[in-house]
Amino acid sequence: MKIEVWSDYVCPFCYIGKRRLEEALEQFPQRDQVEIEFRSFELDPSAPVDTDMSIQELLSKKYRTSLEQAQNMTDSMTQQAAERLVSIFALIPVYRQTPLILTA
């Protein structure tokens, strides 16, 4: 069986999904018959490279939600990462403390 995984390498939910796949495959008896091919794409090509906005402000703007809802989204992501023993700081270098600045 071949599994193609398309993800954005800066997306924390994509990384959490990768970890979930790894966990599932650990329990799959025919794991040695599975081929995984990772492919990349950019979720949001229009995302700013440099911004003074917090991650919550960016999410609120992008998804047209309140700042409280955006905070709930980041809290949920943090919880899911913690459940998989992944430090959210490994996923987003400047999470919550400072504005989001991504460079290629």
N, C-alpha and C positions, 0 to 999 in steps of 0.2 A: 504494500500500500504506500502511496506517495501522498504526503501532505505538503501543500504549499502555504506558507504563512506570509501574508502581506502585512507589513506594519511600518510605522514611522518610528525611527529609533529614538526620537526625543519624546515620544508619547508614553507617559507612565502606565496608562491602561494597556497599551500594547505590550509593555514589558511584563505586566502582571498576567496578561493572557498567555505570554510565552511560558511563564513559570507554571501556570495552571496546566498547560499542555505537557510540560515536562513531568509534573506530578502525575498526570493521568497516564502517561506512557510508562512510568515506573511500575504501575499496577497492571499494565497490559501484557498478557502472557506472550504474545507474538511481537514484542518490542523490536526484536532483531530483524523483523520483516518490514519495518516501517522506515521509509526514507523521508527526511524532512528537508525541504528547501525553503530557505528564508529569502524573501524578496522585500525590497523597500519601496516606499512611496512617501510623499509628503502630504500629511493630512490637511494642512492649511498653508498653501503657498503664499497667501496674502498676510500671514502673521508677521508682525513687526519684528525686525532683527534686534532693534534696540528700543526700549521703551522705559518710561518712568512709572508705568502702571504696575500694580501688584498682580500676582497670578489670579486673585479673586476678581479684580477689576477687568482683566482680560477675558476671563470666563464669563463674567456678567455681561460684558459688551457683546461677545461672540454669540452667546446663547440667549441673549435678551432676557436675562433673569435678574433678580435682585442680588445685591452683594451677599445677603444672608444665604440665598440658594447656592451661590457660587462657593461660599465658605463650606456649606454642607457637601458640595461635590468634592472639594479638596479633602475634607475630613473623611469622606467615604473612601477616597483613593488612599489616604494615609492608613486607614484601618485595613483595607484589603492588602496593602503592601506589608503591613505589620504581620498579618496572618500568614504571610509567605516568607517571613523573616527577611524581608527586603527593606533596607533603610530608604525611606523616601528621599533622603538627601543624596543617595546614590543615583536616584532617578531624575531629580531636578536639583541642580546645583545651588540655586538661589531661592528655594522654596520658602515663602512667607516672609522671611526676614528683609529681603531687599527686592527692588523691582526685578522683573524677569529680563535677563539679557542673554540672548542666544547668539552665538557666532559659529559660522561654518568652518 
